[in-house]
């Protein structure tokens, strides 16, 4: 039993449970992140074997994330189905347009629906929360068009709510840094290739191996722009560490390596869009 003194959290959690109970069965788009893990745990507690976690493998999804997702599902005890959803094969995706995520999510959710229908499941869910409506999220349009439901958002849950409840439930993801697929590391309009995705994955893994917690390596042609959590920036005063990173990134294929002085923040690649399309967060 969760012991929380925050009645608002208790109310939201009960609302979520009621929403899920009313569904009877559900297929969850599962990435292994904070939100989808919490949603899967609650759904499995409520619906038991009538819940299925579906994970898509692709070149934009790092191997480390996939392995963690598989382990988490084992701990929760839910059924797990793995599908292939290779974004680079989707027409229009490689050119990296502003609405790139729309194409990706449309392909993904169509494939998840196919699996759900084969198993007699009438609801497909994603882990988006209230905070996701404050940024440019074209993938949410695809979800709406295909009838994908967002029970965390319906229950009024924010990311901080989900972390607090995850901690109370003993989920190891409660403090997991936010993650987004590797395609988000490229400025809009810069073509995405397997080689570039591999470069980003290797660079980020190197920083994670150096014990950085929150990491993004943005790919700007031959320049790597590193974003780490604001409180981790001070580590770059270590000249030996900087030399190590610069040398490794050069091996990976980057001619230059730069540190973003502002540190990591969600949706930094969308900052150039703020003035151009301020009212189109979820409509394109």
Long-range contacts (C-beta under 8 A, 24 or more apart in sequence): 2-165, 2-168, 2-169, 3-168, 4-164, 4-165, 4-168, 6-164, 9-161, 9-164, 9-165, 12-155, 12-156, 12-157, 12-161, 13-42, 13-155, 13-165, 15-154, 15-155, 15-156, 16-42, 16-151, 16-152, 16-154, 16-155, 16-157, 17-42, 17-46, 19-151, 19-154, 19-155, 20-46, 20-47, 20-151, 21-46, 21-47, 23-47, 23-122, 23-123, 24-50, 24-122, 24-123, 25-50, 25-51, 25-120, 25-121, 25-122, 25-123, 26-50, 26-51, 26-52, 26-121, 26-123, 26-124, 26-125, 27-51, 27-52, 27-53, 27-54, 27-112, 27-115, 27-116, 27-119, 27-121, 27-123, 27-124, 27-125, 28-52, 28-53, 28-54, 28-124, 28-125, 28-126, 28-127, 29-54, 29-56, 29-108, 29-109, 29-112, 29-124, 29-125, 29-126, 29-127, 29-148, 30-54, 30-55, 30-69, 30-73, 30-80, 30-127, 31-55, 31-61, 31-65, 31-69, 31-127, 31-179, 32-65, 32-66, 32-68, 32-69, 32-70, 32-72, 32-173, 33-127, 33-173, 33-176, 33-178, 33-179, 34-159, 34-162, 34-163, 34-166, 34-173, 34-174, 34-176, 34-178, 35-127, 35-128, 35-129, 35-152, 35-159, 35-162, 36-126, 36-127, 37-72, 37-76, 37-166, 37-171, 37-173, 38-127, 38-152, 38-162, 38-165, 38-166, 38-169, 38-171, 38-173, 39-125, 39-127, 39-151, 39-152, 40-73, 40-76, 40-78, 41-76, 41-166, 41-169, 41-171, 43-125, 44-76, 44-77, 44-78, 49-79, 50-121, 51-78, 51-79, 52-78, 52-79, 52-80, 52-81, 52-115, 52-116, 52-119, 52-121, 53-78, 53-79, 53-80, 53-81, 54-80, 54-81, 54-82, 54-83, 54-112, 54-115, 54-116, 55-80, 55-81, 55-82, 55-83, 56-82, 56-83, 56-84, 56-85, 56-108, 56-111, 56-112, 57-82, 57-83, 57-84, 57-85, 58-84, 58-85, 58-86, 58-87, 58-88, 58-181, 59-86, 59-87, 59-88, 59-182, 59-194, 59-197, 59-198, 60-87, 60-88, 60-104, 60-181, 60-182, 60-183, 60-197, 61-181, 61-182, 62-182, 62-201, 62-204, 62-205, 63-201, 64-205, 64-208, 65-179, 72-172, 72-173, 81-115, 83-111, 83-112, 83-115, 85-111, 87-181, 87-183, 88-192, 88-193, 88-194, 93-183, 93-192, 94-191, 94-192, 94-193, 95-189, 95-191, 96-183, 96-186, 96-187, 96-188, 96-189, 96-190, 96-191, 96-192, 97-188, 97-189, 98-138, 98-188, 98-273, 98-277, 98-284, 99-138, 99-284, 100-138, 100-183, 100-188, 101-137, 101-138, 101-139, 101-142, 101-183, 102-138, 102-139, 102-141, 102-142, 102-284, 103-142, 104-139, 104-142, 104-181, 104-183, 105-138, 105-139, 105-140, 105-142, 105-143, 106-142, 106-145, 106-146, 109-142, 109-143, 109-146, 109-148, 110-146, 112-148, 113-146, 123-149, 124-148, 124-149, 125-149, 125-150, 125-151, 126-150, 127-152, 128-152, 128-153, 129-153, 129-157, 129-158, 129-159, 129-161, 129-162, 130-156, 130-157, 130-158, 131-158, 131-159, 133-281, 133-282, 134-281, 135-266, 135-267, 135-270, 135-281, 136-267, 136-270, 136-273, 136-277, 136-280, 136-281, 136-282, 137-281, 137-282, 138-282, 138-284, 140-282, 141-282, 141-283, 141-284, 177-213, 177-214, 177-215, 177-229, 178-214, 178-266, 184-269, 185-216, 185-217, 185-218, 185-219, 185-269, 186-218, 186-219, 186-269, 187-218, 187-220, 187-269, 187-272, 188-269, 188-272, 188-273, 190-219, 190-220, 190-221, 195-253, 199-252, 199-253, 199-254, 202-252, 203-248, 203-249, 203-252, 203-254, 206-245, 206-248, 206-249, 206-252, 207-245, 210-241, 210-244, 210-245, 214-264, 215-264, 216-264, 216-268, 218-260, 218-268, 218-269, 222-253, 222-254, 222-255, 222-256, 223-254, 223-255, 223-256, 223-257, 223-258, 224-249, 224-254, 224-256, 224-257, 224-258, 225-258, 225-259, 225-260, 226-257, 226-258, 226-259, 226-260, 227-260, 227-262, 227-263, 227-264, 227-265, 227-268, 228-259, 228-263, 228-264, 229-263, 229-264, 230-262, 230-263, 230-264, 232-263, 233-259, 233-261, 233-263
